[in-house]
Amino acid sequence: MEVSLQAALDALADPVRRGIVRELAGSPDWSRPCGTFTHLPVAKSTLSHHFTVLRNVGLLEQRDEGTRRLNRLRRQEFDSRFPGLLSLVLEEEAP
C-alpha cells in the first residue's frame, strides 16, 4: 500500500468517514452494502464520495454483487502500513 500518512489522516479527519470505518469494523467482511449506510447525515452522492476517499487510501475494499456494492475494511493491510492508527479511530466514541 503506497499511501502517505497525510492522505490517511486526511481521510480519517472526516467524522462521517470515521463512522463508516467504525461500522465496517463491527461487521463481517462483505456483509455491508453501501445502501445500508442511509442513517448517515449526508446525501447519497456525498456518501459515495466518502466511500471513494476511504477506498483510495486503502481503508476499504469494495466488490459488486448483483446490484449491491459490498464493503470490507482492510484492517490488516492498513494496520501493517500505519500501526495503531486505525485502533485509535475505532476506540473513539461516536458523536
PLY file of the C-alpha trace (Angstrom):
ply
format ascii 1.0
element vertex 95
property float x
property float y
property float z
element edge 94
property int vertex1
property int vertex2
end_header
0.00 0.00 0.00
1.59 3.24 -1.17
-0.48 5.79 0.75
1.09 8.68 2.60
0.40 9.28 6.27
-1.06 12.67 5.33
-3.55 11.06 2.94
-4.59 8.56 5.62
-5.02 11.33 8.20
-6.99 13.46 5.73
-9.33 10.53 5.01
-9.87 9.86 8.71
-10.34 13.55 9.58
-13.97 13.49 8.49
-16.44 12.25 11.14
-18.71 10.62 8.54
-15.80 8.57 7.20
-14.76 7.58 10.73
-18.34 6.44 11.29
-18.24 4.30 8.16
-14.94 2.76 9.31
-16.33 2.00 12.78
-19.43 0.37 11.32
-17.40 -1.76 8.94
-15.10 -2.82 11.77
-18.13 -4.16 13.63
-19.46 -6.10 10.64
-18.26 -9.29 8.96
-16.35 -8.79 5.70
-18.53 -8.27 2.65
-21.76 -8.05 4.68
-22.43 -4.30 4.38
-23.68 -2.89 1.09
-23.25 0.85 0.60
-27.03 1.21 0.66
-27.17 0.19 4.33
-25.48 3.41 5.47
-28.61 5.52 4.90
-28.71 6.75 8.51
-25.65 8.95 7.97
-26.44 12.69 7.69
-25.29 13.10 4.08
-26.80 12.82 0.60
-26.30 9.61 -1.38
-23.82 11.32 -3.72
-21.81 12.62 -0.77
-21.81 9.17 0.81
-20.45 7.79 -2.46
-17.63 10.36 -2.28
-16.78 9.26 1.29
-16.56 5.61 0.18
-14.28 6.65 -2.69
-11.94 8.52 -0.35
-11.74 5.53 2.00
-11.13 3.16 -0.90
-8.41 5.40 -2.37
-6.38 5.40 0.85
-6.70 1.64 1.19
-9.06 1.55 4.15
-11.76 -0.38 2.42
-12.24 -2.69 -0.49
-15.44 -2.92 -2.49
-16.89 -5.54 -4.78
-20.08 -5.61 -6.78
-22.55 -8.40 -6.16
-25.59 -8.06 -8.38
-26.96 -4.56 -7.82
-25.19 -4.13 -4.49
-21.69 -2.88 -3.73
-20.32 -4.73 -0.72
-17.56 -3.42 1.53
-14.70 -4.87 3.53
-12.49 -2.97 5.95
-8.86 -3.65 5.05
-7.78 -3.57 8.67
-4.82 -5.91 8.47
-3.34 -4.17 5.43
-3.91 -0.70 6.88
-2.52 -1.70 10.29
0.67 -3.01 8.71
1.18 0.36 6.94
0.05 2.61 9.83
0.28 0.61 13.09
-2.16 1.80 15.75
-3.87 4.49 13.68
-6.99 2.50 12.95
-7.22 1.35 16.57
-7.37 5.00 17.68
-10.26 5.63 15.29
-12.13 2.54 16.45
-11.69 3.46 20.12
-13.13 6.94 19.57
-16.69 7.32 20.76
-19.16 8.12 18.03
-20.54 11.68 18.20
0 1
1 2
2 3
3 4
4 5
5 6
6 7
7 8
8 9
9 10
10 11
11 12
12 13
13 14
14 15
15 16
16 17
17 18
18 19
19 20
20 21
21 22
22 23
23 24
24 25
25 26
26 27
27 28
28 29
29 30
30 31
31 32
32 33
33 34
34 35
35 36
36 37
37 38
38 39
39 40
40 41
41 42
42 43
43 44
44 45
45 46
46 47
47 48
48 49
49 50
50 51
51 52
52 53
53 54
54 55
55 56
56 57
57 58
58 59
59 60
60 61
61 62
62 63
63 64
64 65
65 66
66 67
67 68
68 69
69 70
70 71
71 72
72 73
73 74
74 75
75 76
76 77
77 78
78 79
79 80
80 81
81 82
82 83
83 84
84 85
85 86
86 87
87 88
88 89
89 90
90 91
91 92
92 93
93 94
